[in-house]
């Protein structure tokens, strides 16, 4: 079941990367499209790649030769255009791939002893693959040797970075005396951005002098230096090829670690392919942005010819604010008008003072228990009520038409019953 799941995952990833390569190639990004083609080949080969990077003087080639059990690599780098040399388990020999006018040629098979001389003037060589009986690599693993990152040749530096998309695990080799150099810190930080396992190898620890600095303190300083750059390696190993019996030599641990990683090859390879595809997608995005930069500059120049860009932006913002204010103006005016009318109505006197007084007298006469001075005689009460009603009616008639509902109702209304008065008395 696990094998079937891994197969389906591999097929899905293969199809995704193939579509991605077609899209990027169609866009014209030849460099990233070529790297995706290499990823497709890597999927078909089912090979795990362990990359070794570092300075020219860090002893990287010597370390790889020691691991392979044979002096496969010369002390100076093979001057290929790609500058990446792969080493795999197999019959001793070398396959050299040439490129002529941008076209890859058929690989030539060269004896190992003739490799260095053959490649002296081989600037048209695209890649070199060395095979040699290295049992612990097995059939599905290979070592990648990259040129020194401190090379004066920019092509060497770029080829080392470009090889990272093929690497499943990276070992970065450093000279004991130059561990905390800015070049090391900056390059390892960039490698860690790929999201792949990264191990630091401090070589030539035979240079250490315990009387000047305890080795444990040196180790702590190294760890803290990388942490200060936000770099958390998956491990740091201290080795020396010159003094195998050195008390702090971890070469045996390095050998053991490589075998453990190869045992997890399928898992690491799948993770690495995904990380590389994501990183190359980001790189393609950067490439697209660069392609559009010239067009962006042209547009900015056109704007500059019509006036200052900042001034145009401010003017546009001002017009937007004015438009917003105009849209809100009806609501603002309506609210202000309502407020003003409310104040007027609240303070307005609808009827004159004389009319209010007569109305008050009339309403008072309508109350139960209405008194006429100190008397409670019903006849006087009724006469007082009639007089008040007559006066109020005359006031209303002088101001409104007699057809008013209120006046008609007042005509039909009878004097208060004396029963109410008597009850109060």
ZITAUR-V377562 format. One record per pair of residues at least 12 apart in sequence whose C-alpha atoms are under 6 Angstrom apart, sorted by the first residue. I is the first residue (numbers start at 1). J is the second residue. If there is no record, write none. Layout:
I_J / I_J
//
This chain:
21_33 / 21_36 / 47_140 / 47_141 / 48_140 / 48_141 / 48_265 / 48_269 / 49_141 / 49_142 / 49_143 / 49_167 / 49_168 / 50_143 / 50_144 / 50_167 / 50_168 / 50_169 / 51_143 / 51_144 / 51_167 / 51_170 / 52_145 / 52_171 / 52_172 / 53_146 / 53_172 / 54_148 / 54_149 / 54_172 / 54_173 / 54_174 / 55_148 / 55_149 / 55_150 / 56_148 / 58_174 / 58_175 / 79_123 / 80_122 / 80_123 / 80_125 / 80_126 / 81_123 / 81_125 / 81_126 / 82_126 / 82_127 / 82_159 / 84_145 / 84_146 / 85_128 / 85_129 / 85_144 / 85_145 / 86_129 / 86_143 / 86_144 / 87_129 / 87_130 / 87_131 / 87_142 / 87_143 / 88_131 / 88_142 / 89_131 / 89_132 / 89_133 / 89_134 / 89_137 / 90_131 / 90_132 / 90_133 / 91_131 / 91_132 / 92_131 / 92_132 / 93_111 / 93_112 / 93_131 / 94_109 / 94_110 / 94_129 / 94_130 / 95_107 / 95_108 / 95_109 / 95_128 / 95_129 / 96_108 / 96_128 / 97_125 / 97_126 / 97_127 / 98_124 / 98_125 / 98_126 / 99_124 / 99_126 / 146_160 / 165_276 / 168_269 / 168_272 / 169_197 / 170_198 / 171_199 / 171_200 / 172_200 / 172_201 / 173_201 / 174_202 / 174_203 / 175_203 / 176_202 / 176_203 / 176_204 / 176_205 / 189_231 / 198_233 / 198_234 / 199_233 / 199_234 / 199_235 / 199_236 / 200_236 / 201_236 / 201_237 / 201_238 / 202_238 / 203_239 / 203_240 / 204_240 / 205_240 / 238_250 / 239_251 / 358_392 / 359_392 / 362_388 / 362_389 / 365_385 / 369_421 / 369_424
//
